[in-house]
Amino acid sequence: MTLASATADSPGEHLQLAAFTAAAAVLLIWVGRRQRRTGRGVIASDETIRTPDRLIPPSLPTRGHRTAGCALIVLGAIFALPAVFNTVAAIHGLVG
């Protein structure tokens, strides 16, 4: 976080870093909430799959997937902090 802020020289670079980290935070929080709510993996389908000879039920919800969802939410919140700091640094660079 400090390294990313230290390498940005202009307010535009600070805003680019803020946008990137905010997008990453939103993605991680969205995936984490979905995984925590369903208890299934991110790619796992919630519907029964039809094959030529039988029906395949969806995977069962697991505690591990819900725990991983909570971890992704925390990681997304950690990514949100540099976005805030870079936005403040850009405003500070523009104002004074």
Buried (B, 14 or more C-beta within 10 A) or exposed (E): EEEBBEEBEEBEBBBBBBEBBBEBBBEBBBBBBBBBEBBBBBEBEEEEEEEEEEEEEEBEBEEEBBEBBEBBBEBBEEBBEBBEBBBEBBEEBEEE
